């Protein structure tokens, strides 16, 4: 990679557009479904960054993470439908609880948006509001 080429950091707004474009490209070019998952922690929840770090460490090479704010994260899970993506996230949250049993149950809101071959171009402004739900 050319040292002069700027790669957006994980919290750069251009990165979110790249995630959307990648999901749409996989759908259009290969017929693969991808899912954008929004994870929302409670305002100022000190445990949420640790949960995010745990989930990020468990992602596949083709999956990606975008940090929108300290309490909001977007995951791109590729080659999976919405049910499979939600299952993955729930499994990772359960593993986190098992690994750190002394901590309270993580309060994380989980929302999703599936991008598939039948999905019309969606803008970030259309997708983001549906990704974030209040933590339960």
N, C-alpha and C positions, 0 to 999 in steps of 0.2 A: 504494500500500500504506500502511496506517495505521502511523504511526511507533511506536505503542504495542503493535503486534502483535509477539510474540516469534517469530522464525524460528530454529529450532534450527541451531546451527553444524554444520560437516561432521563433527565428532566427538561430537556430542550423541547419547546413546542413543535419544532419541525419533526421530531422523533415520533410524535403521535400521528402526524400526517403520514409518515413513512410506514407506521404499523397498519394504518387503514389501507394505504396503497398496496402494501404487501399482501394483505388478506384479499383484497379485490383482485390482485394479479393472480394469486393462487387459484381463486375461484374461476376467473375468466380463462386462464391459460391451461389449467390442469383439472378443472372441475372439482377442486378440493374445497371442502368446507373449513372455515376457521371461525373461531369465536373470540370476541373481545369480552373480557370479564372485568368488571369494575369491582374493586375491593374498597370498602369504606370503613375506616376505624372511627371510634368515638372521638370527638374533639379533644385533642391533647392526650389521647390514650398513650401512655408511655410504652405499652406492650406492642402496639401496632407495628412500629418499625421492625421489631424483632420477628413478628409474624411474617412480614413482607420479606425480610431477609431469608427466613426459613423457606418460604415458598419459592423465592428466586433461586435458591441453591438446588431445589428439586426439579426445576424446569428442564425440559428437553432442550437440546441444542437449537432446534428450530423455533422454540417458543421465546417470547420476549416480554419484557416488563418496562413500563413507562411510569415514572413517578410524577403524578400531576401536582400533588401537594404532599405535605407530611402525612395527611390522613386519607389520601385518595391515590389509588394506584390502578393502572390499566394493564391487564395481561393480554397477550395475543397467544392463543393456543391454536396451533395449526393442525390440519388433517383430523379434525374432530367435530362432531355436531354439538349442539347446545347441551343436550343431556350428558354426553360424555365429558364435556368441559366442566359442567357443574359437579359431576361426580369426582373428577380429578381434584377440583378445589376443595370439596367437602372432605375427601380422603386426606389431603394435605393438612387441612385444619385439624382433623381428628388425630393425625400423626403428631402434629405440634402439641396438642393437648396431652397425648400420651407421653411424649418426650419430656414435657415440662408440667407434670401433674400438680406441682405446688402452686402454680399460677392459676388465676381464675380462668374460667372458660373464655376464650377470645371472643370479643364482641365485634363481629365483622359483618357488614352488609355486603351482599353479593348480588350483582346485577349482570346481565349478559346481552350481547347482540351478536347474532349469527350472520356470517357473510358466506354466501354460497353462490353457485352458478346462477341461481334464479334471483339473486339480490341486485336491485338497481343501485347505481352509485349513491352512496349515502354520505352526507357531510358529517364532519366531526360535531357540528352544532346540533345535528339531528340525533346522533348516536349518544353523546355524553350524558344527557339528562336521564336516559333510561338505564345507564350503567350503574348508577349509584343509588343505593337504598340505605335507609338508616340501619345501623348495626343492631342485631338482635341479641 
